[in-house]
Amino acid sequence: MVEAMLDVDTDPLPVLTLRAETWELHIRAPLADFSRLSGIRDADWDERRSLRIGVCAGAPVFWAMADDQAVLLIGQDDETWDIALTIPLTTADEIATLAQHPPT
């Protein structure tokens, strides 16, 4: 299970925290960018399509779909990334919803 939390009160950009039992990841991006995750099913990795959304540890984050999972590729680009991890598609949907209706 991956927990998604969106902090909209950080400066200069909102921070998305993704947390699992053994890891945690922080991604910064405008809310409008996070809301683009509603289109992740069109970012089919088999067709080499991805969504560039956010920055983590100073590197761009690319989002794609592969094997019915959301894939995060963190690094220079979506072909020569340094870190990759998968999260459930439902978590990507949750992030898009949080960005469209941010917590108050």
N, C-alpha and C positions, 0 to 999 in steps of 0.2 A: 504494500500500500504506500502511495505517495501523497503526502499532505501538501496542499498549496495554500499559501497565505500571501495576500497582497497588501503592502503598506503604502498607502497613497500620500502619507504625510512626510516622506523623506525628501531631502533636498539634494540635488536638483531634480531627480527623477524618482518615480515610484519604484519600489523594490518588490520583486516576486521572490518568495522563499519557497523552495521545493525541499521537502524533508522526507526521508525514509528512515528506517530503523538504524541504518549504518552510515548515512551520509546526509549532507545538507548543501544546498546550492543557492546562491543569490544572483538574480538577474535584474538589471536595471533597464527600464524602457518607458517611453510614454504610454499612457493608458490606451491610446488609439492603436499603438503597435500591438500590445497584448491582445486587444480585441480582434485583431486579424487572425488569431489562432482559430477562430470559428471556421476558417477556410483550410485547416490543416489537411483535410481529406483530399484536397486537390494538390497538395505538395507531396506527390508520390515519389519516393526515393528511387524506385525502380526506373522511373523516367527522368531521374536526376533533377527533380524540382524540389525546391525548399523555400521556406519563408525566413528571411533575415529579420529576427526580432530580438532586440536586446543586446546587452553587453554583460559578460561575466569575466571577472579577473582581467579586465582590459581587452578582452577578445570578443569578436562578434559571436552571436549565438544563432545558429541555423536550425530550423525546425522542419521536420519532414515526417512522413508516415511510411512505415515499413512493417510488414507482417502484423497488421492490425494494432500497432503500437505507435505512439509518438516518439520520435527519435530527436534528441538534442545533440547537435554537433557544435562544439565550441572550439574555435581556432581561426586561423587566417581566412579560410573560406570553407565551403561545404564539401570540398574535395580533399583538402589537406588539413583537416581538423586535428586537434590535439587530444580532445576528450569527447567521448560519445557515451550517451546513456539513453535508456528507454524508460518511458513512463506510460501509463495507460492512456488511451485516447480520451477516456472520460475525464482525466485530470486536465488535459489540454482544453477540453470543452469547459470545464469548471473555471479555468484561468480566463478564457474569453468572456464568460459570464461575469466574473468578478470585475473585469476591466470595464465592461459595459454598464455594470451596476456596482460601483465601488462601495466598499464598506464605509460606514460613517463613524 
